[in-house]
């Protein structure tokens, strides 16, 4: 190839990259997102809201804390719960034990319209009087009206050796 063709190809490639970058910048400006305000105490209150819904004893009330498109990876079941009906089914069994949760260690991460609350909690099971320790992660997302759970993972705490 001649030197002129190489220079021309190089110029075209650079021009294309510059145009692509400008287009991305223009799209980013058009897609500016408004972030719903929340702080760590607000995220902690979301857990308390969920915990209070357990106290109603009504699985459908608990399920209202979850976004329509969400997943529950529960403590006492190996079945991933995606649909509202699957979450209600899990909570029907879980609520029979009359659980009341208490966070014992937590780390909160905040983002734009997302928040993650992870740590350790203990459930006092009112029906048996036993305490059950577990690890958890709740991921909340702002849907334009409310903060809802989009991902909830909970697993029994392993016994340290």
N, C-alpha and C positions, 0 to 999 in steps of 0.2 A: 504494500500500500504506500501511496505517496504521503509525504509529510503533510500536505494540504488536506488530504482526506482524513488523516488521523486528527489533525487540529479541529476540523469541522465536526467529526464524530464526538470528540471530547467536549466541544462547545455545546453541542446538542444535548449530551448527557447532563452536563452541568445545568443547562437551562431547564431541562425537564425536572431535575431535582429541586431547583429553586422554585419552580411553579408548583410542584407537589407540596413543598414545605409551606408556601404561601397559602395554598388551599387548605392545608391542615390548620394553619393559624386562623384562617377565616372561619372554618367550621367550629373551632374551639371557642371563638368569641361568640358565635351564635348559640352555642350549647352551654352557656354559663348557667351553672346550677345554683339555686338558692339553697343554703344549708339551714336546716331547722336547728335552733339552738338547743343544746343539751350539755350538761356538765356531769361530772362523776356522781354527784348526789342524785341527779335526775336518773342516771342509769341504775343506781342502787335502788331507787324508788320503783323502777320497772320490775326488778326482781320481787320486791315487796308486793306489788300489784299481782304478780303471778302467784306468789305464796298465799295471798289473801283469797285468790280465786280457788285455791285448793280447799280452803276452809269452808267454802259453800257446799262441798260435797257433790257438786254438779259438774260432770265431765264436759258438758257443752259450754259451760261458763269458762272453764280452764282453756278449752280449745280456742276461745275468742281472742286469747293472747297471741295467737299464731297467725302469720300472714297466710293468705290463700295458697301461695306458692312457698312452702316451707318444709323443713324436715325435722323430725324428732327422733333422735337416737337415744332411746330411753335406758334408764338404769336397770330396770328389772325385766327387760325383754330383749331378745336378740333380733327382733323384727323392726326394721326401719319404718317409721310412720310418716307418710307423706300426705295422704288425704285427711280431710277433717274427720271423716268417719273412722279412720285408723287411729287418729289421735284420741278421739272420744272413747274408742274401744280400750286403748291402753289406760286412760285415766279412769274408766269404770273400775278396772281391777286395782289400780294404784290407790285410788281414793278410798277403797274399802279398808285399807290399813290406817286411815285417818292420819296422813302425814302432815307434819309441820316443819318447814325448812328454816335453817338458820345458817347464813354464810359465816364461815370461820376464817377464811383467807380469800382475798380477791385482788385482781388486777383488772383495771378498766382501760380500754383503748378507745379514743374518740376519733371519728372521722366525719366527713360531710354526709349527713343523713344515714350514717351507720355508726354503731357502737358495739363493742365486744366486751363482755363481762365474763371473766374466767377465774376459777379458783376452786376452793373446797367448800362444801356445805355438809351439814349433818341434818338428817331427817329424824325427828322424834315420831315414831309410829305409835299413835294413840291407842290403837287396838291391841298392841302387844306390849307397849311400854319400852320397846327396844329403840336404841339409837343406831342409825345407819349412816356411815360416812361415805361421801362420794365426791368425785371430781366433776366439774361442770364447765361448759362454755355455752353462753347465750350470745347469739349475734342478733342485734336488733336493727331494723331498718325503718326509716320514716317513710310512710306511704302518702304523704300529703295531708293527712289528718291525724295520724296516731303513730306511735312507735310500736311495732309488732315484731315478734320473734320470727326470724327467717331460718335460723338454724339453732337447734338445742341439742347438745350432746351431754350425756351424763353417764358416768360409769362408777361402779363401786371402787372405793379406794383400796389399792393393794396393801397387803400387810408387809411392812418393812422387815427385813431380816437382819 
